Amino acid sequence: MSIATALKPSTDQQNDFLPLMGTDYVEFYVGNAKQAAHYYMTAFGFQALAYAGPETGVKDRASYVVRQHKLTFVLTTPVRPENEIADHVYKHGDGVKFLALMVNDAASAWEETTKRGGRSYMEPKKMEDKDGQVMMSGIHTYGDTVHLFIERKNYNGPFMPGFRAWTNPHFAPADTGLQYVDHCVGNVGWNQMNPWVKFYEEVMGFKNILSFDDEDISTEYSALMSKVMSNGNGFVKFPINEPAEGKRKSQVEEYLEFYQGEGVQHVALATNDIVKTIRDLMSRGVEFLKVPTSYYDDLIQRVGKIDEDMEPLKELGILVDRDNEGYLLQLFSKPVQDRPTLFFEIIQRKGAKSFGKGNFKALFEAIEREQAERGNL
């Protein structure tokens, strides 16, 4: 089977019991949401959107919502100890709690997934204010991560009921060209990849569209395995990684140790101009992994003709890979908090549907150099 064939989601969308329209938002539990919101606005170019907290009647937390094009992040922190949010931050550090998915019918999404074995997090719940209503429901996935189903077709407010509009008239940084969530990658424990693949197949109707084993993703020291899960229309993709045997500790093992369990390893953010986006992000202080300049010596021979000039790619460290349908450009940030856990991928697709297999070795060697500096390899 060709890569191109393997990459085409085969679910009959007419029979898709969980039709998804994309990622609604990603919510992070963090130690200080006010500062985290400032970071994502300053460094990544998000704009202030909405707020909920003690001033809006929410007594145990504060949440800041920031947006850039179709990309919405929610930063939530506990304002009191001894609650689920505080416990999550204490155990995991800053990390992703909710991967919220857009649906037309949140009640149906909950019913269809829970009857197939999904563990309920939230039964269908209606929230209303002067701007309309939002229906929510949710199920648990790996670790402490949750998929929320968000139905907002009858809502016209800035975010959702319970939040008020939030702006800062003195601070409106320019965006960096980030458009939407391309995919979210989860790290799971030893021998847990296939059980979670089965979960996404049976509970959510996803298909395994691509697989990588330890022959594909390995270096001299470490290895991992990965399977990419996609919903029927291809709008939502969740690669799942697990460790594989190697001489040293793999990046997945390091993540599991410092995150204290399974969770979201990275969120891939799409751009239409990766050179401009990376320049903007670097100028604002975002740090990225670097590959040796020798990576570019035979790049054109490996990937064929590309539209971009080579020098900016080499200067910025942007990686390129090709599949049967086109090519992609990508770059990975360093972890965005002190624990070596969550990071971001910036990706521009020029037809390619794959995930950069040709870059794995160079990328993971770059990660291992960072691990060695931390004393964790």
C-alpha positions in Angstrom: 0.0 0.0 0.0 1.4 3.4 -0.9 1.8 6.1 1.7 -0.8 8.2 -0.2 -3.3 5.4 0.0 -2.6 4.7 3.7 -3.1 8.4 4.5 -6.6 8.7 3.2 -9.2 8.3 6.0 -11.4 5.5 4.9 -14.4 6.0 7.2 -17.6 6.5 5.3 -18.5 10.0 6.5 -22.2 9.3 6.0 -22.0 6.5 8.6 -19.7 8.5 10.9 -21.3 8.2 14.4 -19.0 11.0 15.7 -18.8 13.7 13.1 -16.2 16.2 14.2 -15.7 19.6 12.6 -12.2 20.2 14.1 -10.7 21.4 17.3 -12.8 23.9 19.3 -10.1 24.8 21.8 -7.2 23.4 23.8 -7.3 24.0 27.6 -4.2 24.0 29.7 -4.1 23.7 33.5 -1.3 26.0 34.6 0.3 27.4 37.7 -0.4 31.0 36.9 -3.0 31.6 34.1 -2.5 35.4 34.1 1.2 35.1 33.3 0.6 32.1 30.9 -1.9 34.2 28.9 0.6 37.0 28.7 3.2 34.6 27.5 1.1 33.1 24.7 0.0 36.6 23.6 3.5 38.1 23.7 5.5 35.1 22.4 2.9 33.4 20.1 0.8 36.3 19.0 -2.6 35.4 20.5 -5.2 38.0 21.2 -7.2 38.4 24.4 -10.8 37.0 24.1 -12.6 36.1 27.3 -12.2 35.6 31.0 -13.9 33.7 33.8 -13.0 33.7 37.5 -14.0 35.1 40.9 -15.3 38.3 39.3 -17.7 36.3 37.1 -18.9 34.0 39.9 -16.4 31.1 39.5 -14.8 30.6 42.9 -12.2 28.0 42.4 -10.4 29.0 39.3 -9.4 31.7 36.8 -9.5 31.1 33.1 -8.1 33.3 30.3 -9.1 32.6 26.7 -6.8 33.7 23.9 -7.3 33.3 20.2 -5.5 33.6 16.9 -7.4 32.9 13.7 -9.1 29.5 14.3 -6.8 28.6 17.2 -8.2 29.0 20.7 -6.3 28.3 23.9 -7.8 28.4 27.4 -5.3 28.9 30.3 -6.8 27.9 33.7 -5.3 28.1 37.1 -6.6 27.2 40.6 -7.2 30.2 42.9 -7.5 27.9 45.9 -5.6 24.8 47.0 -7.0 21.3 47.4 -9.1 20.9 44.2 -8.8 19.0 41.0 -7.0 21.8 39.1 -4.5 22.4 41.9 -3.8 18.6 42.1 -3.3 18.4 38.3 -0.8 21.2 38.3 1.1 19.8 41.3 1.4 16.4 39.7 1.9 17.3 36.0 3.1 20.9 36.0 1.6 23.0 33.2 -0.1 20.7 30.7 -3.1 20.0 28.5 -6.2 19.0 30.3 -8.9 19.3 27.6 -8.9 18.7 23.9 -12.2 20.2 23.0 -13.8 19.0 19.7 -16.5 20.8 17.7 -19.7 18.8 17.1 -23.2 19.5 15.9 -24.8 17.5 18.7 -23.0 17.2 22.0 -25.6 14.8 23.5 -25.3 12.4 20.6 -21.5 12.5 20.8 -21.6 11.6 24.4 -24.2 8.8 23.9 -22.4 7.3 21.0 -19.0 7.2 22.7 -20.1 6.1 26.1 -22.2 3.3 24.8 -19.1 2.1 22.9 -17.1 2.0 26.1 -16.0 5.6 26.6 -15.7 6.6 30.3 -17.9 9.6 30.9 -16.3 12.8 32.2 -19.4 15.1 31.7 -22.9 14.2 30.8 -24.5 16.5 28.3 -24.9 19.9 29.9 -26.5 23.1 28.7 -25.1 26.5 29.5 -27.0 29.7 28.6 -26.5 33.5 28.8 -27.8 36.5 26.8 -25.8 35.4 23.7 -27.4 31.9 23.5 -26.6 28.5 24.6 -23.7 26.0 24.4 -24.0 22.3 24.9 -21.1 20.4 26.3 -20.2 16.8 27.2 -17.0 14.8 27.5 -15.2 11.5 27.9 -11.8 10.5 29.4 -8.9 9.5 27.2 -5.2 8.7 28.1 -3.9 9.8 31.5 -5.9 12.7 33.0 -6.7 14.1 29.5 -10.3 14.7 28.5 -12.1 15.1 25.2 -14.9 17.6 25.5 -17.6 17.8 22.8 -18.7 21.4 22.2 -21.9 22.3 20.4 -22.1 26.1 19.8 -24.4 26.4 16.8 -26.8 28.4 19.0 -24.3 30.7 20.5 -23.1 34.1 19.4 -20.9 35.3 22.3 -17.1 35.6 22.4 -16.5 32.2 23.9 -19.2 30.5 26.0 -21.6 31.2 28.9 -19.8 31.9 32.2 -17.1 34.0 30.5 -17.1 37.7 29.9 -15.3 39.5 27.1 -11.7 40.3 28.0 -9.5 42.9 26.3 -6.4 44.9 27.2 -6.5 48.2 25.4 -2.8 48.8 26.0 -1.6 45.4 24.8 -2.6 43.9 21.4 0.4 42.1 19.9 0.4 41.3 16.2 -0.4 37.7 15.3 2.3 35.4 14.1 0.3 33.7 11.4 -0.8 30.6 13.4 -4.1 29.3 11.9 -5.5 26.1 13.6 -4.6 22.9 15.3 -3.1 20.5 12.8 -2.8 17.6 15.2 -2.1 16.7 18.9 0.3 14.0 19.9 -0.2 11.9 23.1 2.5 10.0 25.0 1.4 6.8 26.6 3.2 4.2 28.7 4.9 0.9 27.7 2.7 -1.4 25.6 -0.2 1.1 25.8 -0.2 2.4 22.3 -2.3 -0.4 20.8 -4.9 -0.3 23.6 -5.4 3.4 22.9 -5.5 2.8 19.2 -8.3 0.4 19.9 -10.0 3.0 22.1 -10.0 5.6 19.3 -11.2 3.0 16.7 -14.0 1.5 18.8 -15.1 4.4 21.0 -14.6 7.4 18.6 -14.7 5.7 15.2 -11.2 6.9 14.2 -8.9 5.0 11.7 -5.2 4.3 12.0 -4.0 6.1 8.9 -0.2 5.7 9.5 2.1 3.7 11.7 5.8 4.1 12.6 7.8 1.5 14.5 11.2 1.6 16.2 12.9 1.1 12.9 11.4 4.4 11.6 11.9 6.4 14.8 15.2 5.5 16.4 18.7 6.9 17.0 21.8 5.4 18.3 20.4 5.7 21.9 16.6 5.6 21.9 13.5 4.7 20.0 9.7 5.1 20.1 6.7 3.8 18.2 3.8 5.8 17.0 0.4 5.4 15.3 -1.7 8.2 13.8 -5.4 8.2 14.5 -7.8 10.3 12.3 -11.5 10.9 12.4 -13.5 10.3 9.2 -13.1 13.6 7.5 -9.5 14.0 8.6 -10.1 17.2 10.5 -8.9 15.7 13.8 -5.7 13.7 14.1 -4.2 12.2 17.3 -0.8 10.5 16.9 -0.1 8.2 19.9 3.5 7.5 21.0 4.9 4.8 23.3 8.5 4.1 24.3 10.5 1.4 22.6 13.6 -0.4 23.9 16.9 1.6 23.4 20.3 2.0 25.0 19.2 5.1 26.9 16.0 6.9 28.1 13.8 8.0 25.2 12.0 11.3 24.9 8.7 9.5 25.7 10.2 8.0 28.8 11.5 11.4 29.9 8.1 12.9 29.3 6.3 10.1 31.3 8.7 10.5 34.2 8.4 14.3 34.5 4.7 14.5 33.6 4.0 11.8 36.1 1.9 9.8 33.6 0.4 9.9 30.2 -0.6 13.1 28.5 -0.3 15.4 25.5 3.3 15.7 24.3 2.8 18.4 21.7 0.3 20.4 19.8 1.0 21.1 16.1 0.0 24.6 15.0 -0.5 25.2 11.2 0.8 28.2 9.4 0.6 29.4 5.8 4.1 30.9 5.8 6.4 29.0 8.1 9.4 31.2 7.4 7.6 34.4 8.5 5.9 32.6 11.5 9.2 31.2 12.8 11.0 34.5 12.3 8.2 36.2 14.3 8.2 33.6 17.1 12.0 33.7 17.4 12.0 37.5 17.6 9.6 37.2 20.5 11.8 34.7 22.4 10.3 31.3 21.5 13.2 28.7 21.4 13.4 25.9 18.9 15.3 22.7 18.5 18.2 23.0 16.0 19.5 20.3 13.6 23.1 20.4 12.3 23.6 22.4 9.1 24.7 19.2 7.4 21.0 18.3 7.3 20.6 20.8 4.4 23.6 19.5 2.3 21.5 16.9 0.4 18.0 18.2 1.2 16.9 18.8 -2.4 18.1 15.4 -3.4 16.1 13.9 -0.6 12.8 15.8 -1.0 12.9 17.2 -4.5 12.1 20.7 -5.7 10.4 23.0 -3.2 9.0 26.6 -3.6 11.0 28.0 -0.7 14.6 29.5 -0.8 17.0 27.2 1.0 18.9 29.9 2.9 16.1 31.0 5.2 15.2 27.4 6.0 18.8 26.7 6.8 19.1 29.9 8.9 16.0 29.1 10.9 16.5 25.3 11.1 13.2 24.4 9.4 12.8 20.8 8.4 11.3 19.5 5.1 9.8 16.2 4.2 7.8 14.8 1.2 5.2 12.1 0.7 3.3 11.0 -2.4 0.9 14.0 -2.2 3.4 16.9 -1.6 5.7 18.2 1.0 5.7 19.8 4.4 7.8 22.1 6.4 8.1 21.8 10.2 10.0 23.0 13.3 9.6 22.0 16.9 9.9 24.3 19.9 11.8 23.4 23.1 9.5 22.6 26.1 7.5 25.7 27.0 7.7 25.1 30.8 10.5 24.0 33.1 9.6 20.3 33.1 10.7 18.7 29.8 7.1 17.9 28.8 4.8 19.9 26.5 6.2 21.6 23.4 4.8 22.9 20.1 5.3 22.0 16.5 4.9 24.7 13.8 3.9 23.1 10.5 3.1 24.2 6.9 1.6 21.7 4.5 2.3 22.0 0.8 0.1 19.0 -0.1 1.7 16.5 2.2 -0.7 14.5 4.5 2.1 12.8 6.5 4.1 13.8 9.6 7.7 14.2 8.6 9.0 10.6 8.8 12.2 11.7 6.9 13.0 14.1 9.7 12.6 11.8 12.6 16.3 10.8 13.0 17.6 14.5 12.8 14.8 15.7 15.1 15.2 13.0 17.8 19.0 13.4 17.8 18.3 17.2 18.5 15.9 16.2 21.3 18.6 13.9 22.7 21.1 16.7 22.8 18.7 18.6 24.9 18.0 15.6 27.1 21.8 15.1 27.6 22.1 18.7 28.8 19.4 18.1 31.3 21.1 14.9 32.5 18.1 12.7 31.4 19.4 10.7 28.5 
